[in-house]
Amino acid sequence: MTEEQILTICESLRNGTEKQVTIQKNDFLYFRSVLVKQEDFKHFRGIAKHGGDVMFEYLKEERS
């Protein structure tokens, strides 16, 4: 997974094109390193799944 792909995923969650995106376990650390640099980082919520995958969704209000 490249940084450009990650930014595309983030944008599709932001604009509502995608409601949820699942990131595979082996891509998670790099995905997160790019995600935390986003200005609206606190609007993204990750939910851990069995096997180490993480499902991300975008919240209208930032999480605490």
C-alpha positions in Angstrom: 0.0 0.0 0.0 1.4 3.4 -1.0 0.9 6.8 0.6 -1.1 7.9 -2.4 -3.5 4.9 -2.0 -3.9 5.7 1.7 -4.7 9.4 1.0 -7.3 8.2 -1.6 -8.9 5.9 1.1 -8.9 8.8 3.6 -10.6 11.1 1.1 -13.2 8.5 0.1 -14.1 8.1 3.8 -14.2 11.9 4.3 -16.5 12.6 1.4 -18.8 9.6 2.1 -17.9 7.6 -1.0 -17.0 4.8 1.3 -18.7 4.2 4.7 -16.1 1.8 6.0 -12.7 0.5 4.9 -10.9 -2.5 6.2 -7.1 -2.3 6.4 -5.2 -5.6 6.5 -3.0 -6.3 9.4 0.2 -6.1 7.4 -0.7 -2.6 6.1 -1.9 -1.2 9.4 1.3 0.4 10.8 2.1 2.3 7.6 -1.6 3.3 7.1 -1.7 4.7 10.6 1.6 6.6 10.2 0.0 8.4 7.3 -3.4 8.8 8.9 -2.0 10.5 12.1 -0.6 13.3 9.9 -4.1 14.2 8.6 -5.5 17.4 10.0 -8.8 15.7 10.8 -7.2 12.6 12.3 -9.6 12.6 15.3 -12.6 12.1 12.9 -11.3 8.6 11.9 -12.3 5.7 14.1 -10.6 2.3 13.8 -12.3 -0.8 15.0 -10.1 -3.9 15.5 -11.3 -7.1 13.9 -10.3 -10.7 14.5 -7.0 -11.6 12.9 -5.5 -8.1 13.3 -7.4 -6.3 10.5 -8.8 -2.8 11.4 -12.0 -1.3 10.0 -12.0 2.5 9.7 -14.9 4.8 9.4 -15.2 8.6 9.3 -17.1 10.4 12.1 -18.8 13.8 11.5 -17.8 14.9 15.0 -14.3 14.2 16.2 -13.8 11.6 18.9 -12.6 12.6 22.3 
